[in-house]
């Protein structure tokens, strides 16, 4: 049996919001679309907050999309493999309540 290893990391070139989707363009030409509902902080954010993002690399060299105003971090690999937010309902409710 052969084992495949991947030495390259997907790099973000653009982040957009299209209707009810988060659209992330990858430098290799792929575009990943996921429901905004997967990330409740993005769902409840203003357009200004959604557009205030940046990309940084974690300690393993993987791209992470960060929204400072929302305290939201999304690893690009999570988008590619289809992993939604794992934030607890209690933590999200506390965050949402703090916005009032």
Secondary structure, DSSP 4 states (H G I P E B T S, - for coil): -----------EEEEEEETTEEEEEETTS-EEEEEGGGSHHHHTS-HHHHT--EEEE-TTS-EEEEEGGGTEEEEHHHHHHT------HHHHHHHHHHT-
